[in-house]
Amino acid sequence: MNKNNSSDTDFASLFKDAKPVKQDRYVMSKKERMAQLALKKTKNVPKESRRESASIEISDEFEAYWPTDKPLKFFRDESDVGSEWVKKLSKGMVPPDLELDLHGLRANQAKQDILSAISEASKNNYTCIQIIHGHGNGILKYKTPNWLVQHPEVAAFVRAPKLYGGNSAILVLITKTLDNLKS
């Protein structure tokens, strides 16, 4: 085979003026930097306090209706959470103060951890909790919103924006701390 094939030279001549691209690092946008800072400030639920017994009972049989054609969102009418706070929550404008990861837990353990996290958030005047249940159509993804609807201290929740986990997480507003949000 001849190295000076005419098609090879034509191809090489097409790209003779091309300059190599140098990319040595990725520069984050301001929005991405703010999100990263918010995640660094997020506190994890201490493991020793996760399994505390909660003073409220939540049914496993309760099933709320969630439209499949709309994003997951809920707000309690009597909690004075307007649609503006639900919008802020769904856009990621209310960063979570507490993060709870349910990966690897059974349903009963996850339910107790959710109750403990809500209790701890209420005690420490945290406004927002991020609950990570994971991707897929698993039990925790299905049951977590049904448990949250029943809790009286949950003012609102939405499917987390991509910034905070997207379809694998839920952001929850706590009723007791809504006065902090309004001011």
C-alpha positions as CSV (number, residue, x, y, z in Angstrom):
1,M,0.0,0.0,0.0
2,N,1.3,3.4,-0.9
3,K,1.7,5.9,2.0
4,N,1.2,8.9,-0.4
5,N,-2.3,7.9,-1.2
6,S,-4.3,10.9,-2.7
7,S,-7.2,10.5,-0.2
8,D,-4.8,10.6,2.7
9,T,-3.2,13.9,1.5
10,D,-6.6,15.4,0.8
11,F,-7.7,14.5,4.4
12,A,-4.5,15.9,5.9
13,S,-4.8,19.1,3.8
14,L,-8.3,19.7,5.1
15,F,-7.0,19.9,8.7
16,K,-3.7,21.6,8.2
17,D,-4.8,24.9,9.8
18,A,-6.5,23.2,12.8
19,K,-5.1,23.9,16.2
20,P,-5.2,21.5,19.1
21,V,-7.7,22.4,21.9
22,K,-6.2,22.7,25.3
23,Q,-8.6,21.9,28.2
24,D,-6.9,21.5,31.5
25,R,-9.8,22.1,33.9
26,Y,-13.5,22.6,34.1
27,V,-14.7,26.1,35.3
28,M,-18.0,25.9,37.2
29,S,-20.7,28.5,36.7
30,K,-21.7,30.7,39.6
31,K,-24.9,28.6,40.1
32,E,-22.9,25.4,40.3
33,R,-20.4,27.0,42.8
34,M,-23.3,28.1,45.0
35,A,-24.8,24.7,44.9
36,Q,-21.5,23.1,45.9
37,L,-21.2,25.5,48.8
38,A,-24.7,24.7,49.9
39,L,-24.0,21.0,49.9
40,K,-20.8,21.5,51.9
41,K,-22.8,23.3,54.6
42,T,-25.3,20.5,54.6
43,K,-25.1,18.5,57.8
44,N,-25.6,14.7,57.9
45,V,-27.9,13.1,60.4
46,P,-25.7,11.6,63.1
47,K,-25.9,7.8,62.9
48,E,-26.3,7.3,66.7
49,S,-29.4,9.5,66.7
50,R,-30.9,8.1,63.5
51,R,-32.8,5.3,65.1
52,E,-34.3,7.2,68.1
53,S,-37.9,6.3,68.7
54,A,-40.2,9.0,67.4
55,S,-43.3,10.1,69.2
56,I,-45.5,9.8,66.1
57,E,-46.9,6.8,64.3
58,I,-47.2,6.6,60.5
59,S,-49.1,4.0,58.6
60,D,-47.6,1.8,56.0
61,E,-51.0,1.2,54.4
62,F,-51.8,4.8,53.6
63,E,-51.5,5.6,49.9
64,A,-51.8,9.2,48.6
65,Y,-52.7,9.9,45.0
66,W,-49.8,11.4,43.0
67,P,-50.4,12.3,39.4
68,T,-48.0,10.6,37.1
69,D,-48.1,13.4,34.5
70,K,-47.0,16.1,37.0
71,P,-43.9,16.5,39.2
72,L,-44.2,15.3,42.8
73,K,-45.2,18.2,45.1
74,F,-47.3,18.6,48.2
75,F,-48.0,21.5,50.6
76,R,-50.3,21.5,53.6
77,D,-53.1,24.1,53.3
78,E,-53.2,25.0,57.0
79,S,-49.4,25.6,57.2
80,D,-49.5,28.9,55.2
81,V,-47.0,27.6,52.7
82,G,-47.9,29.3,49.5
83,S,-47.1,28.2,46.1
84,E,-44.2,30.6,46.0
85,W,-42.3,28.5,48.7
86,V,-43.1,25.3,46.8
87,K,-41.6,26.9,43.7
88,K,-38.5,28.1,45.6
89,L,-38.1,24.6,47.0
90,S,-38.5,22.9,43.6
91,K,-35.9,25.3,42.0
92,G,-33.4,24.5,44.8
93,M,-33.5,28.0,46.2
94,V,-34.0,26.6,49.8
95,P,-30.8,24.7,50.5
96,P,-31.2,21.6,52.8
97,D,-29.9,21.9,56.3
98,L,-30.0,18.2,56.9
99,E,-29.3,15.3,54.6
100,L,-30.7,11.8,55.1
101,D,-29.5,8.9,52.8
102,L,-31.8,5.9,52.9
103,H,-29.7,3.7,50.6
104,G,-29.4,0.1,51.9
105,L,-32.2,0.4,54.4
106,R,-35.3,-1.7,54.7
107,A,-38.7,0.1,54.8
108,N,-39.1,0.0,58.6
109,Q,-35.5,1.3,59.2
110,A,-36.1,4.1,56.6
111,K,-39.4,5.1,58.1
112,Q,-37.7,5.4,61.6
113,D,-34.8,7.4,60.1
114,I,-37.3,9.8,58.4
115,L,-39.2,10.3,61.7
116,S,-35.9,10.9,63.5
117,A,-34.7,13.4,60.9
118,I,-37.9,15.4,61.0
119,S,-37.7,15.4,64.8
120,E,-34.1,16.5,64.8
121,A,-34.9,19.2,62.2
122,S,-37.7,20.5,64.3
123,K,-35.5,20.5,67.5
124,N,-32.7,22.4,65.8
125,N,-34.9,24.8,63.8
126,Y,-33.8,23.4,60.4
127,T,-35.9,24.6,57.5
128,C,-35.3,22.0,54.9
129,I,-34.4,18.3,54.8
130,Q,-33.0,16.4,51.8
131,I,-34.1,12.8,51.8
132,I,-32.2,10.6,49.3
133,H,-34.2,7.4,48.6
134,G,-32.4,6.4,45.4
135,H,-33.4,5.9,41.7
136,G,-35.7,3.3,40.3
137,N,-39.2,2.2,41.2
138,G,-38.3,0.7,44.5
139,I,-40.2,0.6,47.7
140,L,-38.5,3.6,49.3
141,K,-39.2,5.9,46.3
142,Y,-42.8,4.9,46.5
143,K,-43.4,5.0,50.3
144,T,-41.4,8.0,51.3
145,P,-43.9,10.6,50.0
146,N,-46.8,8.6,51.5
147,W,-45.0,8.7,54.9
148,L,-44.2,12.4,54.6
149,V,-47.9,13.4,53.9
150,Q,-48.9,11.9,57.2
151,H,-46.4,13.8,59.4
152,P,-47.9,16.9,61.0
153,E,-44.5,18.8,61.0
154,V,-44.1,18.5,57.2
155,A,-45.3,21.7,55.6
156,A,-44.4,20.8,52.0
157,F,-42.2,18.6,49.9
158,V,-41.2,18.4,46.3
159,R,-39.1,16.1,44.1
160,A,-35.6,17.5,44.4
161,P,-34.2,19.6,41.6
162,K,-31.2,18.1,39.7
163,L,-28.9,20.1,41.9
164,Y,-30.0,18.1,45.0
165,G,-30.4,14.6,43.6
166,G,-33.3,14.9,41.1
167,N,-35.5,11.9,40.9
168,S,-33.6,10.1,43.6
169,A,-34.4,12.6,46.4
170,I,-37.1,14.7,48.0
171,L,-36.7,18.2,49.6
172,V,-38.9,18.7,52.7
173,L,-40.0,21.9,54.4
174,I,-40.6,21.7,58.2
175,T,-43.6,23.5,59.6
176,K,-42.0,24.7,62.8
177,T,-39.4,26.8,61.0
178,L,-41.7,28.4,58.5
179,D,-41.6,31.7,60.5
180,N,-37.9,31.9,59.6
181,L,-38.8,31.6,55.9
182,K,-41.5,34.3,56.0
183,S,-39.3,36.9,57.5
